[in-house]
Amino acid sequence: MTRVLLYTGKGGVGKTTSAAGTATLAALRGLRTLVLSTDAAHSLSDAFDSEVGQEPTEIDDLLFVQQIDTQRRFERSWGDIQAYLRSVLQVVGVDPIEAEELTVLPGAEEVLALLEVRDHVRSGRWDVIVVDCAPTAETLRLLALPEALSWYMDRIFNAERKVVRTFRPLLGKASGLPMPDDTVFDALRRLQRDLADIRALLTGPDASVRLVLTPEAVVVAEARRSLTTLSLYGYRVDGVVANRVFPAAGADNWRRQWVAAQRGILEDVADSFGPLPIWESPYRACEPVGVEELAAFAVEMYGGDDPFARASDATSLLVDRHIDTDGRTYTLTLPLPLASAADLELARHGDELIITVGSYRRVIPLPGALARGVVAGARLDEGRLQVRFAPREPAARFGAAVPELDLQRAAMTEGSR
C-alpha cells in the first residue's frame, strides 16, 4: 500500500521544506515518491528550484512533484451544484458576477485537491505520497469537512430529494425559483462519496499527519491544539518536526540566550507530544533549496529513524466493553491528547454523541448497544475521553422520563481531579 504523509503547521514554520525534504529522502532510499501541495500558495517549485506542472513532474530519480490544478478539480466536482445555485441567485436578482462568488464553497478547492491524493493512491504507482498541506487552521477545517458533509447528506439529502421529486412542479410555480433536478442531486451524492473516500484514506493505517513547529511559545500552543483537534476527528499524528533550532555548539553570548530559551520550549514540546518522535532541524542561514540541500536537511533531521514506517498508534475511536458488576455497561473511549476539561463540551442528541473541543465539533453516531442505553458517566483521564453507557431503567419502557447525566459537568469534574 502507498504510504501517505501530510505535513502541516502554523504559517512560516517550514512545513513545505519539511515535506519536500522528506519526499527527497524517500526517493534517495529507492521509493517511488510523489510530493504535492493542497496549499493555495504553492511553494514546492520554489523549494525544488524547478518548474512544476499540473501533472506529476519528474525532477530527480524516483522523485515527482505536482502542483494541483485546484480550479479544474473544483469545476469537475462542484460544477453542476454551482450552476444550479447561480441560477437561483440570478432569478432573485443577484448580479451574475456576485452569484459566481457567492456559490464558491469556502475551502472547497483545498478539499477537492485531496481527491488527487486519493486517485494517486488508487493508481498503485507510488510507494510514498507526501502532501504539503495548508496552514494549520485551514487544514483542520479541510479534514473536518468530509465527515460534516456526510452527516448533513445522510440526514437531509434523502428526505429533500423525495420532496423535490414529488412536488417539483408545484414548488417551482409557487416559489418562482428553479428546482434542482437529478443532476444536482447526483452531483451531491458523488461529492459525498468522494469525501467519504478521502476520509477513509486519511484515517486509515497507511496515512498520518506530522506537525511542524518552531521553538516559540505561540507556535507550540497552536500545535498542541492541532494535535487535540486532529485526534478528535480520528486523524493519526505520528511525529513532530521542530524546525530552526539554534545549535548550542560555538554559541556566543547573544546566541546562548536563544539556545537556552529554545531549550526550555523544546522540553515543553517533549512533555506535550511524547511519546511521539520529535525530529529537530537546526537553524540555517537560508532555507534549503534544490534536491541536494533538501536531502541533506532531511538526513540531518531524521537521523537514524525511518520516517516512512507505518504508524502504530491505536485507532482514534475505540468502543471497549467493560464488564462491571452487572456485566452490562459499555464505555466509549476517544483519544483527546492535551485536551483540557475547560475546553470540552459533550451532549447527547438521540443516537448521536456531540463532542466539542474549543471551536471544533464532531458528531459521532452511536452503535446500537450504546444508543439504546443512557449516559451513566464521563471522564477525561490522561488524554482519553471515556463516556460510560448503562441500560435504561425499566421505567423508561413505559414512557417515564429518565434524565441523562449532564455530560459537560461530568467531564469537567473528572478532568479537574
VENSULTA-V870162 format. One record per backbone hydrogen bond with DSSP energy under -0.5 kcal/mol. CO is the residue of the C=O (numbers start at 1). NH is the residue of the N-H. Records with the same first field share a line. If there is no record, write none. Layout:
BEGIN
CO = NH + NH
END
This chain:
BEGIN
3 = 129
4 = 208
5 = 131
6 = 210
7 = 133
8 = 212
9 = 136
10 = 13
14 = 18
15 = 19
16 = 20
17 = 21
18 = 22
19 = 23
20 = 24
21 = 25
22 = 26
23 = 27
24 = 28
25 = 29
26 = 31
27 = 30
31 = 33
32 = 127 + 128
33 = 64
34 = 130
35 = 66
36 = 132
37 = 68
40 = 42
43 = 47
44 = 48
45 = 49 + 50
47 = 290
53 = 67
56 = 58
57 = 59 + 65
60 = 63
62 = 33 + 64
63 = 59 + 60
64 = 35
65 = 57
66 = 37 + 68
68 = 70
69 = 73
70 = 74
71 = 75
72 = 76
73 = 77
74 = 78
75 = 79
78 = 82
79 = 83
80 = 84
81 = 85
82 = 86
83 = 87
84 = 88
85 = 89
86 = 90
87 = 91
88 = 92
89 = 94
90 = 93
95 = 99
96 = 100
97 = 101
98 = 102
99 = 103
101 = 104
103 = 105
105 = 108
107 = 111
108 = 112
109 = 113
110 = 114
111 = 114
112 = 115 + 116
113 = 116 + 117
114 = 118
115 = 119
116 = 120
117 = 121
118 = 122
119 = 123
120 = 124 + 125
121 = 124
127 = 3
128 = 34
129 = 5
130 = 36 + 132
131 = 7 + 133
132 = 38 + 39
135 = 138 + 139
136 = 140
137 = 141
138 = 142
139 = 143
140 = 144
141 = 145
142 = 146
144 = 148
145 = 149
146 = 150
147 = 151
148 = 152
149 = 153
150 = 154
151 = 155
152 = 156 + 157
153 = 157 + 158
156 = 160
157 = 161
158 = 162
159 = 163
160 = 164
161 = 165
162 = 166
163 = 167
164 = 168
167 = 171
168 = 172
169 = 173
170 = 174
171 = 175
172 = 176
181 = 184 + 185
182 = 186
183 = 187
184 = 188
185 = 189
186 = 190
187 = 191
188 = 192
189 = 193
190 = 194
191 = 195
192 = 196
193 = 197
194 = 198
195 = 199
196 = 200
197 = 201
198 = 202
199 = 203
201 = 204
204 = 207
206 = 4
208 = 6
209 = 238 + 239
210 = 8
211 = 241
212 = 10
213 = 243
214 = 216
216 = 220
217 = 221
218 = 222
219 = 223
220 = 224
221 = 225
222 = 226
223 = 227
224 = 228
225 = 229
226 = 230
227 = 231
228 = 232
229 = 233
230 = 235
231 = 234
236 = 209 + 238
239 = 211
240 = 242 + 279
241 = 213 + 243
242 = 281
243 = 215
244 = 246
245 = 283
248 = 251
252 = 256
253 = 257
254 = 258
255 = 259
256 = 260
257 = 261
258 = 262
259 = 263
260 = 264
261 = 265
262 = 266
263 = 267
264 = 268
265 = 269
266 = 270
267 = 271
268 = 272
269 = 273
270 = 274
273 = 276
277 = 240 + 279
278 = 280
279 = 242
281 = 245
290 = 294
291 = 295
292 = 296
293 = 297
294 = 298
295 = 299
296 = 300
297 = 301
298 = 302
299 = 303
302 = 305
305 = 307
306 = 309
316 = 335
318 = 320 + 333
320 = 322 + 331
321 = 323
322 = 324
324 = 327
330 = 389
331 = 320 + 333
332 = 387
333 = 318
334 = 385
336 = 339
340 = 343
341 = 344
343 = 358
345 = 356
346 = 408
347 = 354
349 = 352
351 = 366
352 = 349 + 354
353 = 355 + 364
354 = 347 + 356
355 = 362
356 = 345
357 = 360
360 = 357
362 = 355 + 364
363 = 365
364 = 353
367 = 370 + 371
368 = 372
370 = 373
374 = 376 + 390
375 = 405
377 = 388
379 = 381 + 386
381 = 384
383 = 336
384 = 381 + 386
385 = 334
386 = 379
387 = 332
388 = 376 + 377
389 = 330
390 = 374
393 = 396
394 = 397
395 = 398 + 400
396 = 399
401 = 403
405 = 407
406 = 410
407 = 411
408 = 412
409 = 413
410 = 414
411 = 415
412 = 416
414 = 417
END
